[in-house]
Amino acid sequence: MEQGAVGGSAATAATAGTGGLLLPLSESEQQRYSELFSRCCPPPEAAAGGSSVGELFRASQLPPDTLHQITEVCGAKRVGYFGPAQFYIALKLIAAAQSGFPVRIESIKNELPLPRFMALKNDGEVRYGTPAELHGVKFQVPHATLEKNSYKRTDEGDKQEPKSPPMSPICSPPASPSTYQRIPLSYGYGKSRSGLEQQHGAPYEVRHPTHQQDGSSTGNYGAKPAFACSTLNRSLSAEREQQDSSAHYSDDPWRITEEQRDYYVNQFRSLQPDLNSFISGSMAKNFFTKSKLPIPELSHIWELSDVDCDGALTLPEFCAAFHLVVARKNGYQLPETLPETLLPEYLQAASLKPMRECALFDSYSESLPGGQQTRDFSRTEKSAEEVPDNSALLQDGKKDDKQALKVSTALKAIPKEFQHLTVKTAAQESNALKARPRSRSYSSTSIEDAMKKGEEPPTPPPRPQKSHSRASSLDLNKIFQQNTQAVRSGWLPPPPPALPPRPSVSQTEQPSEVELHPQMNRPPSQAEENSSAKKEVVLSQPPSKPTRRKLRTEAQGLETPELSPTINVTSSLPAVKPHLPVQKQSSKQKRAIQTAIRKNKETNAVLARLNSELQQQLKEVHKERIALETQLEQLRPVTVL
Amino acid sequence: MATAGPRAHRASRESRSPHVTPGRGGAGREDGGGGDKMAVCIAVIAKENYPLYIRSVPTENELKFHYTVHTSLDVVDEKISAMGKALVDQRELYLGLLYPTEDYKVYGYVTNSKVKFVMVVDSSNTALRDNEIRSMFRKLHNSYTDIMCNPFYNPGDRIHSRSFDNMVNSMMMQVC
């Protein structure tokens, strides 16, 4: 096991580092200490991070004086950092202190039970001391795990590998070691992660065990399958404090993800360049008023987030407030009290390493495929470039059923906007005016607004061409403009543009359906089938190139829209005509015709759609009429009498 | 360094907890009729003598309390003016017992911005001492200043703050 090797080397380092103090570590101790050390100190670094060490020490439930003493004795104070040697000694001293021995070097020379760290999210119930030392310490984990202590220990190694892979695609490898501290994984990505978990079987970096080992509070350890499921929840939590909330972190809307956090920080910077300073109340008021939330709610949000009640927002307070605004806009009810994950100290600690965007764009790019998939799914027939972000996100909001996903897509919207905004806010940082960046910042909220009420079908912008340049009959233009409004709501995408030869046929189909009949080889039985039939015709007609060329040349030559359909009719009927000599002429005008063809194709599609709709309406009206007639029939005998 | 962090962390957390949950401790207690700081009606009156916030114990005829508070305003004004201009700086905010009736007692408190807090207390609640009333007014005043810090609150608006409500609820008598 990789950790074992690390542990072994660390153990030897411990013996060497203590300057002659041979620290006898038993096998289990070695294993445990190396695990703890690797958790606090990612492999590339030589020393354990102070905050994580402090957290671990706190988890030992010793009084702070004792912890101070331990720090002193182990030599960390002296050397100034927690190297492996110091760390191991400290752990042993903790064990000694927990057993009741004084904090001295001598006391750790004896055989001691393992130090106990409770309630640490990272620890998990696996982190058990010997069962014999259970007195008085509250453990959140079921006692059944006691016997499985050693079993779990060995299991841990195996479990860590499958656990860490889920993190790998999310947190990119070159990310800073702070990632495990902050674990800022978006809860919205939990769904995508479940897929990823199965994909990656290869073991990944050891430094990610912190992600997976938390979650003891959820208490749903036990079976391995449950373990695998719960790794998702655990991996999604950002654990730095000893929080034992039973909320599933994957669903926790009160956690600020990395990209959210960066977005908020950038917004803060746009208002107040100095990140350590405040935003005054009036500035914040103007800013948040743009979110178009009602004032009482904003007032409540302020009350929640301005913890020190000084009328100004520090950066963590601002992030909390912003997050609450975002959540509220996405439909979450405001809590009565500030959730723990939004506490300023929590956020402050999380922002200790502020700019280590571990997975901002990685996770964003991860989310993008997911987002794009839903988008593409809903717009299989539309050309991608013509639909703007708004409609895409609206469709996302429409498609997503679950609130969490909805939030995640909303928050995906934020990074999208955020990307635009970073450019703009960077440009305007020095600008004293706050109106412009803030107006853009709330474009994201407007998107969320739109997403919230995203039940109405999104109407993509109209396609640029609404009139036909050539080869269009006048009546067609008139018809088209009449029906533009009606059609717009039900936009039928044109047949895939990969079939340029077809439009010649579709062009002919536009003027009337009557012409379709002679043209199309398969008889369109009903009007509704016309649209689909048109497509089929368009898609399935084999004779393309020679026919097209012939059509084009003849259409060019004649330049009369009315003639071109007839020409197309006549030309398509034979369906095979060699027109080689005409090719050179047509090549020049090909492009012009192709554009016209495309336009006509689209109008054709529009009309087809309209046609189908009208047919449906006609059907309904017929049904109504029949119903009314039957009613009349029923009533008639009565009136006669 | 590592150990300084947790200690500061704990201390800050502890200091914050009463702030986040201002009145939780009091709200949970059942009122046995004395011994607890329980008012029957609490009102916040603006400078122009219109109510910014008024909350009574629900079972009673609330209009009676509104009337009581209204009449107490005269007494408040009297007390303020009685101190005179010279004593304005030294004027104590706590006005004390404004006037007693047979059923209840009315206490008053004025801030420097002439915002008045009026508290009606049941007369049978004899265990309520003066300094308890003072502490209740102090809590009210603190919550009021917190509300003023909120930029979304316009001075002169009615008070709709949830935290303020919680705090007041903690001080009100719990009538089952």
Chai-1 contact restraints between the chains, C-beta under 6 A:
chainA,res_idxA,chainB,res_idxB,connection_type,confidence,min_distance_angstrom,max_distance_angstrom,comment,restraint_id
A,G50,B,M1,contact,1.0,0.0,6.0,A-B,restraint_1
A,G50,B,A2,contact,1.0,0.0,6.0,A-B,restraint_2
A,V53,B,A2,contact,1.0,0.0,6.0,A-B,restraint_3
A,G54,B,A2,contact,1.0,0.0,6.0,A-B,restraint_4
A,G54,B,G5,contact,1.0,0.0,6.0,A-B,restraint_5
A,G54,B,P6,contact,1.0,0.0,6.0,A-B,restraint_6
A,R58,B,P6,contact,1.0,0.0,6.0,A-B,restraint_7
A,P64,B,R7,contact,1.0,0.0,6.0,A-B,restraint_8
A,L67,B,T3,contact,1.0,0.0,6.0,A-B,restraint_9
A,H68,B,T3,contact,1.0,0.0,6.0,A-B,restraint_10
A,T71,B,T3,contact,1.0,0.0,6.0,A-B,restraint_11
A,G281,B,P151,contact,1.0,0.0,6.0,A-B,restraint_12
A,S282,B,P151,contact,1.0,0.0,6.0,A-B,restraint_13
A,K285,B,P151,contact,1.0,0.0,6.0,A-B,restraint_14
A,K285,B,F152,contact,1.0,0.0,6.0,A-B,restraint_15
A,I295,B,F152,contact,1.0,0.0,6.0,A-B,restraint_16
A,P296,B,H160,contact,1.0,0.0,6.0,A-B,restraint_17
A,L298,B,F152,contact,1.0,0.0,6.0,A-B,restraint_18
A,S299,B,N150,contact,1.0,0.0,6.0,A-B,restraint_19
A,S299,B,F152,contact,1.0,0.0,6.0,A-B,restraint_20
A,S299,B,Y153,contact,1.0,0.0,6.0,A-B,restraint_21
A,H300,B,R162,contact,1.0,0.0,6.0,A-B,restraint_22
A,W302,B,N150,contact,1.0,0.0,6.0,A-B,restraint_23
A,W302,B,F152,contact,1.0,0.0,6.0,A-B,restraint_24
A,E303,B,S161,contact,1.0,0.0,6.0,A-B,restraint_25
A,E303,B,S163,contact,1.0,0.0,6.0,A-B,restraint_26
A,C309,B,D146,contact,1.0,0.0,6.0,A-B,restraint_27
A,C309,B,C149,contact,1.0,0.0,6.0,A-B,restraint_28
A,G311,B,C149,contact,1.0,0.0,6.0,A-B,restraint_29
A,T337,B,V20,contact,1.0,0.0,6.0,A-B,restraint_30
A,E345,B,S12,contact,1.0,0.0,6.0,A-B,restraint_31
